[in-house]
Amino acid sequence: MREYAALAEELNNLLQLRQPAIAISFSDSIPAGVSIYTGSAPAGCRFWQEAAQSSFATSSADHSLCAIGVHTHNLEPSPEQQTDLMDALKVFADLGYVRQEDIPQIPVLQSRARHVVYAPLATPSLQPDVVLLFVSPNQMLLLSEAVQQVEGHNAPALGRPACAVVPQVVNSGRAAVSMGCCGARAYLDNFTDDVAIFALPGATLAAYVERLRILASANTVLSRFHQLRRADVYAGSRPSIQTSLEHFAASQQ
């Protein structure tokens, strides 16, 4: 798993992430050396924040307070969780937040595993199924450009629930964006109003990082070019692109 340490470091350097990238893996057994989660989480998305600091394995019982997360991750629900899910959906429907016809559109993991393993991307015990990044709009710009070049299309943007981005990526094998939901923004300290989640399939992470290397450098150069061209225009010039390129080249000498 040493390659993930290098990829994690490069992602941090290229994107200047506020929180280290995290790895999410689904497994029927707990990897050797990984601790069983012993805390109490108000929602499954809270594990995303804690995974930045340590590795741990969860089971359906650890998600017991999050019936929505149990549903989207296709974990074995207890009778209490099933009741909670029905109660939550009723409240959502009464508010017009999630209508009956909306439910089939919410991604649900197609397979079922006994455990969800969370870890910093730098130290995963399993190959990540999903890599989660907490990003700003500027970081999302680079990631969206990388995804377009790797996959040949743009990453879909999801709303509520935030946890649905995980099955979306696992089921499709493609990247996705989550704008979050009011619940995730309440339960996570690091999910502030200027942050969204970019989720990448772990199996092809290296391909995205390869494109990010080029795109981060290109964006830096082009940003300087556009800033210089803006200054010229506001100074009264009407430069052609060639004139701006020559001015830019001279400014770099």
C-alpha positions in Angstrom: 0.0 0.0 0.0 3.0 2.3 -0.1 1.9 3.8 -3.4 -1.1 5.3 -1.7 1.2 7.2 0.7 2.9 8.8 -2.3 -0.4 9.6 -4.0 -1.8 11.1 -0.7 1.3 13.3 -0.4 1.0 14.4 -4.0 -2.7 15.2 -3.7 -2.0 17.3 -0.6 0.8 19.2 -2.4 -1.0 19.7 -5.7 -4.3 20.7 -4.1 -3.2 22.2 -0.8 -5.9 20.2 1.0 -7.1 21.4 4.4 -7.8 17.8 5.5 -5.8 14.8 4.3 -7.6 12.6 1.8 -9.4 9.6 3.3 -9.9 6.0 2.0 -13.1 4.1 2.3 -13.1 0.3 1.7 -15.8 -2.3 1.9 -14.8 -5.8 3.3 -16.3 -8.9 4.8 -13.4 -9.2 7.2 -11.4 -6.7 9.3 -7.9 -6.3 8.1 -5.0 -7.3 10.4 -3.9 -4.4 12.6 -7.1 -2.4 12.1 -9.0 -1.5 15.2 -12.7 -1.9 15.6 -14.5 1.4 16.1 -15.3 2.0 19.7 -16.9 5.4 19.7 -20.5 6.6 19.1 -21.1 8.5 15.8 -24.3 10.5 15.3 -24.1 9.8 11.6 -22.0 7.6 9.3 -20.5 10.7 7.6 -18.9 11.6 10.9 -16.4 8.7 10.2 -15.1 10.8 7.3 -13.7 13.4 9.7 -12.3 10.8 12.2 -10.7 8.9 9.4 -8.3 11.7 8.7 -6.5 10.8 12.0 -6.7 7.0 12.3 -7.8 3.8 10.7 -10.8 1.8 12.0 -13.4 -0.7 10.9 -17.1 -0.3 11.4 -20.1 -2.6 11.1 -23.8 -1.9 10.8 -24.1 -1.5 14.6 -21.6 1.4 14.5 -23.9 3.1 12.0 -26.9 2.5 14.3 -27.8 6.2 14.7 -27.7 6.7 10.9 -30.5 4.9 9.2 -29.9 6.8 6.0 -26.2 5.8 5.9 -27.1 2.2 6.6 -29.5 2.4 3.6 -27.1 4.0 1.1 -24.2 1.7 2.1 -26.5 -1.4 1.9 -25.5 -2.5 5.4 -27.6 -5.1 7.2 -30.2 -3.1 9.1 -31.5 -3.9 12.5 -35.3 -3.7 13.1 -34.7 -0.4 14.9 -32.7 1.0 12.0 -35.4 0.0 9.6 -38.0 1.8 11.8 -35.8 4.9 11.9 -35.4 4.9 8.1 -39.2 4.8 7.7 -39.7 7.5 10.3 -37.0 9.7 8.6 -38.5 9.2 5.2 -41.9 10.2 6.5 -40.5 13.4 8.0 -38.6 14.1 4.7 -41.8 13.6 2.7 -43.9 15.8 5.0 -41.3 18.6 4.5 -41.1 18.0 0.7 -37.4 17.3 1.2 -37.5 13.7 -0.2 -40.6 12.8 -2.1 -41.6 9.2 -2.8 -40.5 9.5 -6.4 -37.1 10.8 -5.3 -36.1 7.7 -3.3 -35.2 5.5 -6.3 -32.8 8.2 -7.5 -30.7 8.0 -4.3 -27.6 5.8 -5.0 -27.4 2.6 -2.9 -24.4 0.3 -2.9 -25.2 -2.6 -5.2 -23.2 -5.2 -3.1 -23.3 -5.8 0.7 -20.3 -6.0 2.9 -20.1 -6.7 6.6 -17.6 -3.9 7.3 -16.7 -0.4 6.2 -13.1 0.4 6.8 -12.0 4.0 7.1 -8.4 5.3 7.0 -6.2 8.2 6.0 -5.3 7.7 2.3 -1.6 7.7 3.3 -2.0 4.5 5.4 -4.8 2.3 4.1 -5.0 -1.4 5.0 -7.0 -2.2 1.9 -7.1 -0.9 -1.6 -9.6 2.0 -1.3 -12.9 1.6 -3.0 -13.5 5.4 -2.7 -11.1 8.3 -1.9 -12.8 11.3 -0.4 -11.5 14.9 -0.6 -12.9 17.9 1.2 -12.3 20.7 -1.4 -12.9 24.4 -2.1 -14.2 25.6 -5.5 -10.6 26.3 -6.7 -9.6 22.7 -5.8 -12.7 21.4 -7.4 -11.8 23.2 -10.6 -8.6 21.2 -10.9 -10.3 17.9 -10.0 -13.1 18.4 -12.5 -10.6 19.1 -15.3 -8.7 16.0 -14.3 -11.8 13.8 -14.3 -12.9 15.2 -17.7 -9.6 14.2 -19.2 -9.4 10.8 -17.5 -13.0 9.7 -17.9 -14.1 11.7 -20.9 -17.0 13.3 -19.2 -17.8 15.5 -16.2 -18.4 14.2 -12.7 -22.0 14.3 -11.6 -22.9 16.6 -8.7 -25.1 15.1 -6.0 -27.1 16.7 -3.3 -28.7 15.0 -0.3 -27.8 12.7 1.3 -24.0 13.4 1.3 -23.3 9.7 2.0 -24.8 8.7 -1.4 -21.7 9.9 -3.1 -19.9 6.7 -1.8 -22.2 4.2 -3.6 -22.4 6.5 -6.6 -18.6 6.1 -7.1 -18.5 2.4 -6.2 -21.4 1.4 -8.4 -20.2 3.5 -11.4 -16.4 3.2 -11.1 -16.4 7.0 -11.8 -15.8 10.2 -9.9 -18.6 12.2 -8.3 -19.1 15.4 -6.4 -21.3 15.8 -3.3 -22.6 19.2 -2.3 -23.4 17.6 1.0 -26.6 17.8 2.9 -27.8 19.7 5.9 -27.2 16.7 8.1 -23.6 16.2 7.1 -22.9 19.9 7.5 -24.3 19.6 11.1 -22.4 16.5 12.0 -19.0 17.3 10.5 -16.9 20.2 11.9 -14.8 20.4 8.7 -17.8 20.5 6.3 -18.1 24.3 6.2 -20.1 26.3 3.7 -17.1 26.8 1.4 -16.4 23.1 1.2 -17.8 20.3 -1.0 -16.7 16.6 -1.4 -15.0 15.2 -4.4 -15.0 11.4 -4.5 -12.7 9.4 -6.7 -12.6 5.6 -7.3 -9.6 4.3 -5.5 -8.6 1.7 -8.2 -7.8 4.4 -10.7 -6.5 7.1 -8.4 -3.1 7.3 -10.0 -4.6 8.3 -13.3 -6.3 11.3 -11.7 -3.1 12.4 -9.9 -1.1 12.1 -13.2 -3.5 14.6 -14.8 -3.5 16.8 -11.8 0.3 17.2 -12.0 -0.1 18.7 -15.5 -3.3 20.7 -14.8 -2.1 22.3 -11.6 1.0 23.5 -13.4 -0.9 24.7 -16.4 -3.5 26.5 -14.2 -0.7 28.3 -12.4 0.9 29.5 -15.6 -2.5 30.5 -17.2 -3.6 32.4 -14.1 -0.5 34.6 -14.3 -1.1 35.1 -18.0 -4.7 36.2 -17.5 -3.8 38.5 -14.6 -1.2 40.2 -16.7 -3.6 40.5 -19.7 -6.2 41.9 -17.4 -3.8 44.6 -16.1 -2.9 45.5 -19.7 -6.6 45.8 -20.7 -7.4 48.0 -17.7 -4.4 50.1 -18.5 -6.0 51.0 -21.8 -4.5 48.4 -24.1 -6.4 46.1 -26.5 -3.8 43.4 -26.8 -4.2 40.4 -29.1 -3.5 37.0 -27.7 -0.1 37.0 -29.4 0.8 40.4 -27.9 -0.3 39.1 -24.4 1.8 36.0 -24.9 4.9 38.0 -25.8 4.3 40.3 -22.8 3.9 37.3 -20.6 7.1 35.7 -21.9 9.0 38.8 -21.3 7.7 39.1 -17.7 9.0 35.6 -17.0 12.6 36.4 -18.0 
